[in-house]
């Protein structure tokens, strides 16, 4: 899997209400803790998962999941 390094997945933990839809739509990058809240397995979004990540972001009912662009060379 090639990692773009220019896009990172983030979760607004205050806004998140633990519905778990993100983990259903993007299990390669998101798992749920014991209370149903998301844990990012890998915050960097590989190019081949970008469309799935965008779908998960769009489906989040409370807009807690985001894809942020980062500058090359920054984490």
MMTF fields as JSON, N, C-alpha, C and O atoms, coordinates in Angstrom:
{
  "mmtfVersion": "1.0.0",
  "mmtfProducer": "UNKNOWN",
  "numBonds": 299,
  "numAtoms": 300,
  "numGroups": 75,
  "numChains": 1,
  "numModels": 1,
  "chainsPerModel": [1],
  "groupsPerChain": [75],
  "chainIdList": ["A"],
  "bondAtomList": [4, 2, 8, 6, 12, 10, 16, 14, 20, 18, 24, 22, 28, 26, 32, 30, 36, 34, 40, 38, 44, 42, 48, 46, 52, 50, 56, 54, 60, 58, 64, 62, 68, 66, 72, 70, 76, 74, 80, 78, 84, 82, 88, 86, 92, 90, 96, 94, 100, 98, 104, 102, 108, 106, 112, 110, 116, 114, 120, 118, 124, 122, 128, 126, 132, 130, 136, 134, 140, 138, 144, 142, 148, 146, 152, 150, 156, 154, 160, 158, 164, 162, 168, 166, 172, 170, 176, 174, 180, 178, 184, 182, 188, 186, 192, 190, 196, 194, 200, 198, 204, 202, 208, 206, 212, 210, 216, 214, 220, 218, 224, 222, 228, 226, 232, 230, 236, 234, 240, 238, 244, 242, 248, 246, 252, 250, 256, 254, 260, 258, 264, 262, 268, 266, 272, 270, 276, 274, 280, 278, 284, 282, 288, 286, 292, 290, 296, 294],
  "bondOrderList": [1, 1, 1, 1, 1, 1, 1, 1, 1, 1, 1, 1, 1, 1, 1, 1, 1, 1, 1, 1, 1, 1, 1, 1, 1, 1, 1, 1, 1, 1, 1, 1, 1, 1, 1, 1, 1, 1, 1, 1, 1, 1, 1, 1, 1, 1, 1, 1, 1, 1, 1, 1, 1, 1, 1, 1, 1, 1, 1, 1, 1, 1, 1, 1, 1, 1, 1, 1, 1, 1, 1, 1, 1, 1],
  "groupList": [{"groupName": "UNK", "atomNameList": ["N", "CA", "C", "O"], "elementList": ["N", "C", "C", "O"], "formalChargeList": [0, 0, 0, 0], "bondAtomList": [1, 0, 2, 1, 3, 2], "bondOrderList": [1, 1, 2], "singleLetterCode": "X", "chemCompType": "L-PEPTIDE LINKING"}],
  "groupTypeList": [0, 0, 0, 0, 0, 0, 0, 0, 0, 0, 0, 0, 0, 0, 0, 0, 0, 0, 0, 0, 0, 0, 0, 0, 0, 0, 0, 0, 0, 0, 0, 0, 0, 0, 0, 0, 0, 0, 0, 0, 0, 0, 0, 0, 0, 0, 0, 0, 0, 0, 0, 0, 0, 0, 0, 0, 0, 0, 0, 0, 0, 0, 0, 0, 0, 0, 0, 0, 0, 0, 0, 0, 0, 0, 0],
  "groupIdList": [1, 2, 3, 4, 5, 6, 7, 8, 9, 10, 11, 12, 13, 14, 15, 16, 17, 18, 19, 20, 21, 22, 23, 24, 25, 26, 27, 28, 29, 30, 31, 32, 33, 34, 35, 36, 37, 38, 39, 40, 41, 42, 43, 44, 45, 46, 47, 48, 49, 50, 51, 52, 53, 54, 55, 56, 57, 58, 59, 60, 61, 62, 63, 64, 65, 66, 67, 68, 69, 70, 71, 72, 73, 74, 75],
  "secStructList": [7, 7, 3, 3, 3, 3, 3, 3, 3, 3, 3, 7, 6, 6, 6, 7, 7, 7, 7, 7, 2, 2, 2, 2, 2, 7, 6, 6, 6, 3, 3, 3, 7, 6, 6, 1, 7, 3, 3, 3, 1, 7, 7, 3, 3, 3, 4, 4, 4, 2, 2, 2, 2, 2, 2, 2, 2, 2, 2, 7, 6, 6, 1, 7, 3, 3, 3, 3, 3, 7, 7, 6, 6, 7, 7],
  "xCoordList": [0.832, 0.0, 0.876, 1.713, 0.697, 1.443, 0.694, -0.511, 1.393, 0.78, 1.099, 2.26, 0.058, 0.258, 1.027, 1.845, 0.77, 1.438, 0.924, 1.349, 0.017, -0.511, -1.93, -2.491, -2.504, -3.859, -3.888, -3.371, -4.499, -4.61, -6.066, -6.798, -6.451, -7.783, -7.729, -6.792, -8.721, -8.798, -10.218, -11.183, -10.313, -11.61, -11.747, -10.87, -12.839, -13.166, -13.835, -15.021, -13.079, -13.583, -14.702, -15.488, -14.777, -15.868, -17.179, -18.226, -17.114, -18.317, -18.797, -19.996, -17.878, -18.219, -19.188, -19.011, -20.222, -21.165, -21.113, -21.981, -20.094, -19.838, -20.803, -21.088, -21.307, -22.219, -21.488, -22.078, -20.21, -19.397, -19.497, -18.923, -20.211, -20.349, -18.997, -18.776, -18.095, -16.77, -16.008, -15.343, -16.096, -15.402, -16.048, -15.357, -17.343, -18.012, -17.598, -17.398, -17.468, -17.144, -15.648, -15.253, -14.817, -13.374, -12.613, -11.812, -12.859, -12.242, -10.723, -10.05, -10.184, -8.728, -8.015, -6.841, -8.72, -8.09, -8.721, -8.101, -9.949, -10.673, -11.189, -11.811, -10.924, -11.522, -12.246, -12.05, -13.073, -13.828, -13.284, -12.873, -13.286, -12.882, -14.053, -15.088, -13.905, -14.943, -16.249, -17.273, -16.228, -17.439, -18.034, -19.052, -17.391, -17.906, -17.355, -17.855, -16.322, -15.714, -14.526, -13.832, -14.294, -13.256, -11.834, -11.524, -10.993, -9.55, -8.946, -9.245, -8.1, -7.464, -6.271, -5.298, -6.352, -5.266, -4.075, -2.931, -4.361, -3.364, -4.009, -4.963, -3.539, -4.176, -3.877, -4.685, -2.722, -2.421, -3.352, -3.548, -3.923, -4.865, -4.122, -3.669, -3.99, -3.349, -4.196, -5.42, -3.549, -4.264, -5.373, -6.45, -5.117, -6.12, -7.334, -8.339, -7.256, -8.404, -9.041, -9.945, -8.577, -9.072, -10.572, -11.273, -11.074, -12.514, -13.343, -14.393, -12.884, -13.591, -13.532, -14.508, -12.389, -12.249, -13.187, -13.83, -13.265, -14.188, -15.632, -16.436, -15.962, -17.322, -17.626, -18.718, -16.668, -16.857, -17.011, -17.849, -16.203, -16.304, -17.685, -18.323, -18.144, -19.448, -20.599, -21.639, -20.422, -21.489, -21.557, -22.55, -20.536, -20.532, -21.688, -21.738, -22.619, -23.81, -23.538, -24.358, -22.405, -22.11, -20.871, -20.356, -20.402, -19.258, -18.001, -17.234, -17.794, -16.631, -15.406, -14.286, -15.606, -14.505, -14.117, -14.976, -12.809, -12.328, -11.085, -10.344, -10.875, -9.608, -8.941, -9.51, -7.731, -6.979, -5.764, -5.122, -5.461, -4.251, -3.089, -3.231, -1.958, -0.755, 0.303, 0.248, 1.253, 2.371, 3.305, 3.501, 3.896, 4.855, 5.955, 6.481, 6.287, 7.35, 6.904, 7.714, 5.622, 5.115, 4.207, 3.549, 4.153, 3.274, 2.166, 1.324],
  "yCoordList": [-1.181, 0.0, 1.244, 1.412, 2.095, 3.348, 4.398, 4.58, 5.078, 6.112, 7.457, 7.771, 8.258, 9.549, 10.495, 11.282, 10.428, 11.31, 12.727, 13.561, 13.014, 14.364, 14.501, 15.597, 13.4, 13.428, 12.619, 11.503, 13.2, 12.521, 12.523, 13.495, 11.426, 11.292, 11.805, 11.496, 12.578, 13.055, 12.842, 12.784, 12.729, 12.58, 13.668, 13.84, 14.397, 15.373, 14.58, 14.261, 14.27, 13.4, 14.055, 13.356, 15.366, 16.057, 15.887, 15.632, 16.031, 15.937, 14.498, 14.261, 13.543, 12.147, 11.606, 11.806, 10.912, 10.305, 8.775, 8.112, 8.221, 6.792, 5.904, 4.796, 6.34, 5.494, 4.381, 3.333, 4.582, 3.526, 3.357, 2.419, 4.242, 4.138, 4.235, 3.567, 5.053, 5.213, 3.89, 3.582, 3.117, 1.828, 0.819, -0.038, 0.908, 0.022, 0.341, -0.565, 1.632, 2.054, 2.044, 1.954, 2.135, 2.24, 1.387, 1.918, 0.071, -0.785, -0.898, -1.312, -0.538, -0.578, 0.487, 0.329, 1.573, 2.677, 2.98, 3.639, 2.508, 2.861, 1.595, 0.742, 1.486, 0.442, 1.139, 2.332, 0.4, 0.985, 0.505, -0.647, 1.406, 1.004, 0.283, 0.073, -0.089, -0.871, -0.104, -0.713, 1.218, 2.027, 2.417, 3.106, 1.969, 2.26, 3.511, 3.948, 4.101, 5.308, 4.932, 3.952, 5.716, 5.364, 5.56, 6.51, 4.635, 4.723, 4.615, 3.682, 5.568, 5.538, 4.599, 4.851, 3.521, 2.549, 3.202, 3.056, 3.917, 4.664, 5.957, 5.917, 7.099, 8.349, 8.738, 9.425, 8.312, 8.632, 7.857, 6.655, 8.552, 7.927, 7.53, 8.4, 6.227, 5.789, 6.202, 6.285, 6.453, 6.869, 5.898, 6.318, 4.606, 3.616, 3.555, 2.931, 4.192, 4.238, 5.62, 5.846, 6.538, 7.914, 8.009, 8.733, 7.313, 7.416, 6.82, 7.363, 5.709, 5.127, 6.065, 6.198, 6.71, 7.659, 8.847, 9.299, 9.346, 10.46, 10.041, 10.829, 8.81, 8.305, 8.233, 8.602, 7.763, 7.682, 9.075, 9.282, 10.026, 11.407, 11.976, 12.584, 11.782, 12.307, 11.652, 12.277, 10.405, 9.671, 9.953, 9.609, 10.563, 10.818, 11.747, 12.882, 11.276, 12.076, 13.329, 14.247, 13.381, 14.563, 15.318, 16.202, 14.959, 15.626, 15.605, 16.567, 14.503, 14.385, 13.839, 13.983, 13.216, 12.623, 13.574, 14.095, 13.795, 14.719, 14.173, 13.376, 14.619, 14.387, 15.744, 16.692, 15.827, 17.078, 16.902, 15.852, 17.929, 17.923, 18.349, 19.242, 17.704, 18.086, 18.48, 18.083, 19.249, 19.612, 18.445, 17.705, 18.248, 17.153, 17.223, 18.292, 16.052, 15.991, 16.256, 16.171, 16.577, 16.83, 15.705, 15.101, 15.407, 14.361, 14.948, 14.214],
  "zCoordList": [0.0, 0.0, 0.0, 0.887, -0.961, -1.01, -0.21, -0.39, 0.658, 1.48, 0.866, 0.608, 0.63, 0.005, 0.912, 0.435, 2.231, 3.174, 3.138, 3.937, 2.228, 2.108, 2.637, 2.651, 3.066, 3.609, 4.898, 4.962, 5.918, 7.202, 7.64, 7.451, 8.218, 8.783, 10.22, 10.955, 10.618, 11.996, 12.523, 11.761, 13.832, 14.496, 15.54, 16.387, 15.482, 16.52, 17.637, 17.556, 18.664, 19.742, 20.558, 21.198, 20.543, 21.244, 20.472, 21.066, 19.152, 18.317, 18.136, 17.985, 18.151, 17.88, 18.927, 20.129, 18.435, 19.379, 19.356, 19.923, 18.7, 18.768, 18.015, 18.469, 16.903, 16.112, 15.385, 15.119, 15.054, 14.468, 12.97, 12.417, 12.301, 10.852, 10.153, 9.143, 10.673, 10.058, 10.03, 9.041, 11.085, 11.137, 10.19, 9.639, 9.997, 9.04, 7.615, 6.805, 7.303, 5.944, 5.642, 4.479, 6.671, 6.465, 7.49, 8.259, 7.504, 8.516, 8.382, 9.326, 7.232, 7.047, 7.876, 8.213, 8.206, 8.933, 10.284, 11.119, 10.515, 11.741, 12.429, 11.796, 13.724, 14.556, 15.699, 15.931, 16.405, 17.515, 18.847, 18.987, 19.828, 21.174, 21.842, 21.209, 23.086, 23.766, 23.981, 24.289, 23.825, 23.972, 22.616, 22.555, 21.527, 20.195, 19.552, 18.516, 20.156, 19.589, 18.71, 18.982, 17.652, 16.685, 17.19, 17.91, 16.79, 16.98, 15.586, 14.84, 15.244, 13.932, 13.981, 14.693, 13.223, 13.143, 12.455, 12.886, 11.391, 10.62, 10.18, 9.402, 10.636, 10.224, 8.779, 8.155, 8.226, 6.836, 5.921, 6.094, 4.946, 4.02, 2.745, 2.001, 2.483, 1.245, 0.04, 0.132, -1.063, -2.273, -2.647, -3.07, -2.495, -2.911, -1.977, -2.319, -0.804, 0.106, 0.183, 0.988, -0.646, -0.568, -0.846, -0.139, -1.835, -2.125, -0.982, -0.639, -0.387, 0.759, 1.966, 2.704, 2.161, 3.275, 3.075, 4.023, 1.86, 1.583, 1.816, 2.314, 1.459, 1.684, 3.186, 3.617, 3.973, 5.426, 6.036, 6.914, 5.572, 6.061, 5.738, 6.598, 4.511, 4.104, 4.862, 5.07, 5.276, 5.957, 7.454, 8.096, 8.017, 9.464, 9.824, 9.351, 10.658, 10.954, 11.78, 11.791, 12.469, 13.291, 12.791, 13.475, 11.593, 10.953, 11.815, 11.829, 12.534, 13.413, 12.7, 13.19, 11.554, 10.805, 9.68, 8.969, 9.529, 8.499, 7.829, 8.403, 6.609, 5.921, 5.825, 5.284, 6.353, 6.309, 5.415, 5.417, 4.66, 3.857, 4.758, 5.593, 4.576, 5.301, 4.302, 3.138, 4.744, 3.871, 3.735, 4.699, 2.56, 2.383, 3.437, 3.748, 3.977, 4.969, 6.386, 7.309, 6.59, 7.943, 8.355, 7.508, 9.63, 10.146, 10.956, 11.474]
}
